[in-house]
Amino acid sequence: MDMTEKQTHEQRMARKKAVIDERIAKATEERGVLILLKGNGKGKSSSAMGTMARAVGHGKRAAVIQFIKGRSETGELKFFRDHPQIDWHVMGHGFTWETQDRQRDIDAAHQAWEAAKEMITSREYRLVLCDELNIVLRYDYLDIAEVVDFLKNEKPDDVHVVITGRNAKDDLVEIADLVTDMTQVKHPFRSGVKAQAGIEF
């Protein structure tokens, strides 16, 4: 890199730093955020678990409510379930195409949501993860208006809530503070590679 290129790079980075520093200076509010991880791509629950690990690493208590998964033990469950700062609740009966019992799934969704509300308002947890809540909302097992109203009006200001699952409702997208859409580009299952422990579950 010659001197001209070096100077150009330094000037560009200085301008970028000034913009970022200004944004950081303006971001003064500290409160619990609503994080929505959606889309058809793999990694929504994995991202949520990473966020939870980050919170726990800072000494915060966390709770997990799994709305759909329940068929088998996942690697995350095996890793986190005995952690003293995490309460883990498997409330689902498995994926909807496996249970094939709509009323059973509706009942499980309502039980899970009641548990989630209690944990969010308990003041015991700084972060509550509602894993696959988007799925039960997609199938109308829960009333989206009731969920949105609770999150807007009853969630304590200092509690972070993370919601995962594909097909997120627009009403949730609208009220969320952070929305990430996981886009699937390729997946090994499409090429005949089976789901493997440590990768898919």
Sequence and secondary structure as in RCSB ss.txt:
>XXXX:A:sequence
MDMTEKQTHEQRMARKKAVIDERIAKATEERGVLILLKGNGKGKSSSAMGTMARAVGHGKRAAVIQFIKGRSETG
ELKFFRDHPQIDWHVMGHGFTWETQDRQRDIDAAHQAWEAAKEMITSREYRLVLCDELNIVLRYDYLDIAEVVDF
LKNEKPDDVHVVITGRNAKDDLVEIADLVTDMTQVKHPFRSGVKAQAGIEF
>XXXX:A:secstr
  HHHHHHHHHHHHHHHHHHHHHHHH       EEEEESSSS HHHHHHHHHHHHHHTT  EEEEESS  SS  H
HHHHHTT TTEEEEE   S HHHH  HHHHHHHHHHHHHHHHHHHHSSS SEEEEETHHHHHHTTSS HHHHHHH
HHHTS TT EEEEE SS  HHHHHH SEEEE   S  GGGGT    TTTT 
